[in-house]
Amino acid sequence: MPVTVIRNDRDLKQALFELQCFIDNPPAPGTPGADAFNALWNLIAAYEDKHWPDGPKLAD
């Protein structure tokens, strides 16, 4: 599965689904799947840090 930029919350939801697939079936270290997992993890973290720097807002 290709790793793409996360531009909005819909992209984030898809990325989180893909991340869950990796968590359910972890790739072997040093494989392209492991590289994709790491890239996806970093993209999600960067998006969340930008949009929720103090953590997600669960209630206003």
C-alpha positions as CSV (number, residue, x, y, z in Angstrom):
1,M,0.0,0.0,0.0
2,P,1.4,3.4,-1.0
3,V,2.1,6.0,1.7
4,T,0.7,9.4,0.9
5,V,0.6,12.9,2.4
6,I,-2.1,13.5,5.0
7,R,-3.9,16.7,4.0
8,N,-7.2,16.5,6.0
9,D,-9.1,14.5,8.5
10,R,-10.4,12.1,5.9
11,D,-6.8,11.3,4.9
12,L,-6.0,10.9,8.6
13,K,-8.8,8.4,9.1
14,Q,-7.5,6.3,6.1
15,A,-3.9,6.5,7.4
16,L,-5.0,5.3,10.8
17,F,-6.9,2.4,9.2
18,E,-3.7,1.5,7.3
19,L,-1.6,1.8,10.4
20,Q,-4.0,-0.6,12.2
21,C,-3.5,-3.1,9.4
22,F,0.2,-3.0,10.1
23,I,-0.3,-3.3,13.8
24,D,-2.6,-6.4,13.3
25,N,0.0,-7.9,10.9
26,P,3.4,-6.5,11.8
27,P,6.0,-6.4,9.0
28,A,9.4,-7.9,9.5
29,P,12.1,-5.4,10.4
30,G,14.1,-4.2,7.5
31,T,11.5,-4.9,4.9
32,P,9.6,-2.4,2.6
33,G,6.6,-3.0,4.8
34,A,8.5,-1.9,7.9
35,D,9.6,1.2,6.0
36,A,6.0,2.0,5.0
37,F,4.9,1.5,8.6
38,N,7.6,3.9,9.9
39,A,6.7,6.5,7.2
40,L,3.0,6.2,7.9
41,W,3.6,6.6,11.7
42,N,5.7,9.7,11.1
43,L,3.1,11.3,8.7
44,I,0.3,10.7,11.3
45,A,2.4,12.1,14.1
46,A,3.3,15.2,12.0
47,Y,-0.3,15.8,11.1
48,E,-1.5,15.5,14.6
49,D,1.3,17.7,16.0
50,K,0.3,20.4,13.5
51,H,-3.4,20.3,14.1
52,W,-3.5,19.3,17.8
53,P,-0.2,20.5,19.3
54,D,-1.6,20.1,22.8
55,G,-3.2,16.7,22.1
56,P,-6.7,15.9,20.6
57,K,-9.6,18.0,21.9
58,L,-12.1,15.4,23.0
59,A,-14.6,17.9,24.4
60,D,-15.0,21.7,24.3
